[in-house]
Amino acid sequence: MKYLILMLSITFVSGCKSNTFEENFVSRSSADVSVQSYAALNSEKPQIIETEEIYADVKTLMEQDYVMLGFNGFDDTMKSMKLVEDFAQKIGATDVLYSRTYLGKRYKNPEYAAQPEPYRGSINAKLPAGVTNYKKYEKVNMYRYSVYYLVKNR
């Protein structure tokens, strides 16, 4: 019984790889447009279009009879383009408008930024072998992501 519980736990944890684009997805499909139906119809790789004028490009594509399945808008560290492609393919998007803007160095966890680092002994103290002094409130390169998932209306 313990073995079964252990195996189920390992399977669950290993299968929980998160995709930030999927977690922040806001669906815009109407009642007559089902994301699942597009995913079933479209098995090809989506075309990812990087743009600096994302709102103008969304408007242009919508005028060309594209349907918006949904969008993302969030700030985070550098994310792989493969995550966007995988999620777009999962929902059946044929075209993806993608914009990433560098925001500079920011606190990843701002709630820690205002707190002083906990006392760890004398300034000259060395850490034991294998222990790293990781600061949860270090500044990291942050980006603003705007992504629109579209499909050509058939």
MOSUL-V28319 format. One record per pair of residues at least 24 apart in sequence whose ideal C-beta (glycine too) atoms are under 10 Angstrom apart, sorted by the first residue. I is the first residue (numbers start at 1). GAP is how many residues later the second one is. D is the distance in Angstrom with one decimal. If there is no record, write none. Layout:
i=I gap=GAP d=D
i=I gap=GAP d=D
This chain:
i=18 gap=65 d=9.5
i=19 gap=60 d=9.0
i=19 gap=61 d=9.7
i=19 gap=63 d=9.7
i=19 gap=64 d=5.2
i=19 gap=65 d=9.0
i=19 gap=67 d=6.8
i=19 gap=68 d=5.6
i=19 gap=71 d=8.8
i=20 gap=52 d=8.2
i=20 gap=54 d=7.0
i=20 gap=56 d=5.9
i=20 gap=57 d=9.3
i=20 gap=59 d=5.8
i=20 gap=60 d=9.9
i=20 gap=63 d=6.7
i=20 gap=64 d=9.6
i=20 gap=67 d=9.2
i=20 gap=125 d=8.1
i=21 gap=51 d=5.4
i=21 gap=53 d=8.7
i=21 gap=55 d=9.8
i=21 gap=58 d=7.3
i=21 gap=59 d=9.9
i=21 gap=62 d=5.4
i=21 gap=63 d=5.5
i=21 gap=64 d=9.5
i=21 gap=65 d=8.4
i=21 gap=66 d=4.7
i=21 gap=67 d=8.3
i=21 gap=69 d=9.9
i=21 gap=75 d=9.7
i=21 gap=77 d=9.8
i=21 gap=124 d=7.7
i=21 gap=126 d=6.4
i=21 gap=128 d=9.1
i=22 gap=50 d=8.9
i=22 gap=61 d=8.1
i=22 gap=62 d=9.9
i=22 gap=64 d=8.5
i=22 gap=65 d=4.9
i=22 gap=68 d=7.5
i=22 gap=69 d=8.8
i=23 gap=49 d=9.0
i=23 gap=51 d=8.7
i=23 gap=64 d=9.6
i=24 gap=46 d=9.9
i=24 gap=47 d=9.1
i=24 gap=48 d=4.8
i=24 gap=49 d=7.3
i=24 gap=50 d=4.7
i=24 gap=52 d=8.8
i=24 gap=121 d=8.2
i=24 gap=123 d=8.9
i=25 gap=44 d=8.9
i=25 gap=45 d=5.4
i=25 gap=46 d=7.7
i=25 gap=47 d=6.0
i=25 gap=62 d=7.2
i=25 gap=65 d=9.9
i=25 gap=66 d=7.8
i=25 gap=122 d=8.9
i=25 gap=124 d=7.9
i=26 gap=44 d=5.4
i=26 gap=45 d=5.6
i=26 gap=46 d=7.2
i=26 gap=47 d=7.8
i=26 gap=123 d=10.0
i=27 gap=41 d=9.5
i=27 gap=42 d=7.0
i=27 gap=43 d=4.4
i=27 gap=44 d=8.9
i=27 gap=64 d=8.7
i=27 gap=122 d=9.3
i=28 gap=39 d=8.7
i=28 gap=40 d=4.8
i=28 gap=41 d=6.6
i=28 gap=42 d=4.9
i=28 gap=43 d=6.7
i=28 gap=120 d=8.9
i=28 gap=121 d=8.7
i=28 gap=122 d=9.8
i=29 gap=38 d=7.5
i=29 gap=39 d=7.8
i=29 gap=40 d=5.4
i=29 gap=41 d=6.8
i=29 gap=62 d=9.0
i=29 gap=120 d=9.6
i=29 gap=122 d=9.3
i=30 gap=37 d=8.5
i=30 gap=38 d=9.7
i=32 gap=35 d=9.7
i=33 gap=34 d=5.6
i=33 gap=35 d=9.0
i=33 gap=36 d=7.6
i=33 gap=118 d=8.3
i=33 gap=120 d=8.6
i=34 gap=35 d=9.6
i=34 gap=58 d=9.4
i=35 gap=34 d=5.5
i=35 gap=35 d=7.4
i=35 gap=55 d=9.2
i=35 gap=56 d=5.0
i=35 gap=57 d=6.7
i=35 gap=58 d=8.9
i=35 gap=114 d=8.8
i=35 gap=116 d=9.1
i=36 gap=55 d=8.3
i=36 gap=56 d=7.9
i=37 gap=55 d=7.7
i=37 gap=114 d=9.9
i=38 gap=29 d=8.2
i=38 gap=31 d=6.6
i=38 gap=53 d=6.8
i=38 gap=54 d=3.3
i=38 gap=55 d=7.4
i=38 gap=56 d=8.2
i=38 gap=111 d=9.5
i=38 gap=113 d=5.1
i=38 gap=114 d=10.0
i=38 gap=116 d=9.6
i=39 gap=30 d=9.3
i=39 gap=49 d=9.9
i=39 gap=50 d=8.1
i=39 gap=51 d=6.4
i=39 gap=52 d=5.5
i=39 gap=53 d=3.6
i=39 gap=54 d=8.7
i=39 gap=112 d=9.6
i=40 gap=52 d=7.1
i=41 gap=51 d=6.4
i=41 gap=53 d=9.6
i=41 gap=110 d=8.7
i=41 gap=113 d=8.2
i=42 gap=46 d=9.6
i=42 gap=47 d=7.9
i=42 gap=49 d=9.0
i=42 gap=50 d=4.2
i=42 gap=51 d=7.5
i=42 gap=52 d=5.9
i=42 gap=109 d=6.9
i=42 gap=110 d=9.4
i=43 gap=46 d=7.9
i=43 gap=49 d=8.5
i=44 gap=45 d=8.1
i=44 gap=48 d=9.7
i=44 gap=50 d=7.5
i=45 gap=40 d=6.7
i=45 gap=41 d=9.9
i=45 gap=43 d=8.5
i=45 gap=44 d=6.4
i=45 gap=49 d=9.5
i=46 gap=38 d=8.5
i=46 gap=39 d=6.4
i=46 gap=40 d=9.7
i=46 gap=41 d=9.3
i=46 gap=42 d=4.1
i=46 gap=43 d=5.9
i=46 gap=44 d=9.9
i=46 gap=45 d=9.2
i=46 gap=46 d=8.6
i=46 gap=47 d=4.9
i=46 gap=48 d=5.9
i=46 gap=49 d=6.3
i=46 gap=50 d=5.2
i=46 gap=103 d=7.9
i=46 gap=104 d=9.0
i=46 gap=105 d=9.0
i=47 gap=38 d=9.9
i=47 gap=41 d=9.2
i=47 gap=46 d=9.0
i=47 gap=47 d=6.7
i=47 gap=48 d=5.0
i=47 gap=49 d=7.0
i=47 gap=50 d=9.9
i=47 gap=103 d=9.6
i=48 gap=33 d=6.7
i=48 gap=36 d=6.4
i=48 gap=37 d=6.3
i=48 gap=40 d=7.3
i=48 gap=45 d=9.5
i=48 gap=47 d=8.1
i=48 gap=48 d=4.7
i=48 gap=49 d=8.4
i=48 gap=50 d=5.5
i=48 gap=99 d=9.0
i=49 gap=46 d=6.5
i=49 gap=47 d=6.7
i=49 gap=48 d=5.4
i=49 gap=49 d=6.6
i=49 gap=50 d=9.6
i=49 gap=99 d=9.5
i=49 gap=101 d=9.5
i=50 gap=31 d=8.8
i=50 gap=46 d=9.4
i=50 gap=47 d=8.4
i=50 gap=48 d=5.2
i=50 gap=49 d=7.2
i=50 gap=50 d=7.8
i=51 gap=46 d=5.7
i=51 gap=47 d=7.1
i=51 gap=48 d=5.7
i=51 gap=95 d=9.2
i=51 gap=97 d=9.5
i=52 gap=47 d=6.6
i=52 gap=48 d=9.8
i=52 gap=49 d=8.4
i=53 gap=44 d=9.6
i=53 gap=46 d=8.4
i=54 gap=43 d=5.5
i=54 gap=44 d=8.0
i=54 gap=45 d=4.3
i=54 gap=47 d=9.7
i=54 gap=92 d=5.1
i=54 gap=93 d=8.5
i=54 gap=94 d=6.8
i=55 gap=42 d=9.3
i=55 gap=44 d=9.2
i=55 gap=91 d=8.5
i=55 gap=93 d=9.1
i=57 gap=38 d=9.9
i=57 gap=40 d=5.4
i=57 gap=42 d=8.9
i=57 gap=91 d=8.3
i=57 gap=93 d=9.9
i=58 gap=39 d=5.9
i=58 gap=88 d=9.3
i=58 gap=90 d=5.2
i=58 gap=92 d=7.8
i=60 gap=37 d=9.7
i=61 gap=34 d=6.8
i=61 gap=36 d=7.2
i=61 gap=87 d=8.2
i=61 gap=89 d=5.7
i=61 gap=91 d=8.8
i=62 gap=86 d=9.5
i=62 gap=88 d=7.9
i=62 gap=91 d=9.9
i=64 gap=86 d=9.7
i=64 gap=88 d=8.2
i=64 gap=89 d=9.3
i=65 gap=87 d=6.8
i=65 gap=88 d=4.7
i=65 gap=89 d=9.2
i=66 gap=27 d=9.8
i=66 gap=28 d=8.2
i=66 gap=29 d=6.7
i=66 gap=31 d=9.8
i=66 gap=82 d=9.4
i=66 gap=84 d=4.4
i=66 gap=85 d=6.7
i=66 gap=86 d=5.7
i=66 gap=87 d=6.6
i=67 gap=26 d=9.7
i=67 gap=27 d=9.7
i=67 gap=82 d=9.8
i=67 gap=83 d=6.6
i=67 gap=84 d=5.3
i=67 gap=85 d=7.8
i=67 gap=86 d=5.0
i=67 gap=87 d=9.5
i=68 gap=25 d=9.4
i=68 gap=29 d=9.7
i=68 gap=80 d=6.3
i=68 gap=81 d=7.2
i=68 gap=82 d=5.6
i=68 gap=83 d=8.4
i=69 gap=24 d=5.6
i=69 gap=25 d=9.5
i=69 gap=27 d=9.7
i=69 gap=79 d=8.6
i=69 gap=80 d=4.4
i=69 gap=81 d=6.6
i=69 gap=82 d=6.0
i=70 gap=77 d=9.1
i=70 gap=78 d=7.9
i=70 gap=79 d=5.4
i=70 gap=80 d=9.4
i=71 gap=26 d=8.8
i=71 gap=75 d=7.3
i=71 gap=76 d=6.3
i=71 gap=77 d=4.7
i=71 gap=78 d=6.7
i=71 gap=79 d=9.5
i=72 gap=24 d=9.9
i=72 gap=26 d=9.4
i=72 gap=73 d=6.0
i=72 gap=74 d=7.1
i=72 gap=75 d=4.3
i=72 gap=76 d=8.1
i=72 gap=77 d=8.2
i=73 gap=26 d=9.6
i=73 gap=71 d=7.9
i=73 gap=72 d=6.9
i=73 gap=73 d=5.3
i=73 gap=74 d=7.8
i=73 gap=75 d=9.5
i=74 gap=69 d=9.4
i=74 gap=70 d=7.7
i=74 gap=71 d=5.6
i=74 gap=72 d=8.8
i=74 gap=73 d=9.2
i=75 gap=26 d=9.4
i=75 gap=28 d=6.4
i=75 gap=31 d=7.7
i=75 gap=67 d=5.7
i=75 gap=68 d=6.9
i=75 gap=69 d=5.2
i=75 gap=70 d=7.4
i=76 gap=24 d=9.9
i=76 gap=27 d=9.9
i=76 gap=32 d=8.7
i=76 gap=64 d=9.5
i=76 gap=66 d=7.0
i=76 gap=67 d=6.6
i=76 gap=68 d=8.7
i=76 gap=69 d=6.7
i=77 gap=29 d=9.4
i=77 gap=31 d=6.8
i=77 gap=63 d=5.5
i=77 gap=64 d=6.5
i=77 gap=65 d=6.4
i=77 gap=66 d=7.1
i=78 gap=24 d=9.5
i=78 gap=62 d=9.0
i=78 gap=63 d=6.5
i=78 gap=64 d=9.0
i=78 gap=65 d=6.3
i=79 gap=64 d=7.7
i=79 gap=66 d=7.0
i=79 gap=68 d=10.0
i=84 gap=61 d=8.7
i=84 gap=63 d=6.1
i=84 gap=65 d=9.0
i=87 gap=60 d=8.8
i=87 gap=62 d=8.0
i=88 gap=59 d=8.4
i=88 gap=61 d=5.6
i=88 gap=62 d=9.3
i=88 gap=63 d=9.7
i=90 gap=59 d=10.0
i=91 gap=58 d=6.2
i=91 gap=60 d=8.7
i=92 gap=57 d=8.8
i=92 gap=59 d=6.3
i=93 gap=54 d=9.7
i=93 gap=55 d=8.9
i=93 gap=56 d=4.0
i=93 gap=57 d=6.1
i=93 gap=58 d=5.6
i=93 gap=59 d=9.9
i=94 gap=55 d=9.1
i=94 gap=56 d=6.8
i=94 gap=57 d=4.9
i=94 gap=58 d=5.4
i=94 gap=60 d=10.0
i=95 gap=53 d=8.6
i=95 gap=54 d=8.0
i=95 gap=55 d=4.7
i=95 gap=56 d=7.3
i=95 gap=57 d=7.2
i=96 gap=51 d=6.3
i=96 gap=52 d=7.0
i=96 gap=53 d=5.7
i=96 gap=54 d=7.2
i=97 gap=49 d=8.0
i=97 gap=50 d=6.9
i=97 gap=51 d=4.3
i=97 gap=52 d=8.3
i=97 gap=53 d=7.0
i=98 gap=47 d=7.9
i=98 gap=48 d=7.8
i=98 gap=49 d=5.3
i=98 gap=50 d=8.1
i=98 gap=51 d=9.8
i=99 gap=44 d=9.8
i=99 gap=45 d=8.1
i=99 gap=46 d=7.3
i=99 gap=47 d=4.4
i=99 gap=48 d=7.3
i=99 gap=49 d=8.8
i=100 gap=43 d=5.0
i=100 gap=44 d=7.2
i=100 gap=45 d=5.6
i=100 gap=46 d=8.0
i=100 gap=47 d=8.8
i=101 gap=41 d=9.7
i=101 gap=42 d=6.4
i=101 gap=43 d=4.5
i=101 gap=44 d=8.2
i=101 gap=45 d=7.9
i=102 gap=39 d=7.1
i=102 gap=40 d=7.8
i=102 gap=41 d=5.8
i=102 gap=42 d=8.2
i=103 gap=38 d=8.2
i=103 gap=39 d=4.4
i=103 gap=40 d=6.2
i=103 gap=41 d=5.6
i=104 gap=35 d=8.8
i=104 gap=37 d=7.6
i=104 gap=38 d=6.8
i=104 gap=39 d=9.7
i=105 gap=33 d=9.2
i=105 gap=34 d=4.1
i=105 gap=35 d=6.7
i=105 gap=36 d=6.2
i=105 gap=37 d=7.2
i=106 gap=33 d=6.2
i=106 gap=34 d=6.9
i=106 gap=35 d=8.2
i=106 gap=36 d=4.1
i=106 gap=37 d=9.7
i=107 gap=29 d=9.4
i=107 gap=30 d=5.8
i=107 gap=31 d=7.8
i=107 gap=32 d=5.9
i=107 gap=33 d=7.9
i=107 gap=35 d=8.6
i=108 gap=28 d=7.9
i=108 gap=29 d=7.7
i=108 gap=30 d=7.1
i=108 gap=31 d=7.7
i=108 gap=32 d=4.8
i=108 gap=33 d=9.7
i=108 gap=34 d=7.6
i=109 gap=26 d=9.8
i=109 gap=27 d=5.4
i=109 gap=28 d=5.9
i=109 gap=29 d=9.0
i=109 gap=31 d=9.5
i=110 gap=27 d=8.0
i=111 gap=25 d=9.1
i=111 gap=26 d=8.4
i=112 gap=24 d=4.6
i=112 gap=25 d=3.6
i=112 gap=26 d=9.1
i=113 gap=24 d=4.7
i=113 gap=25 d=9.4
i=113 gap=26 d=8.5
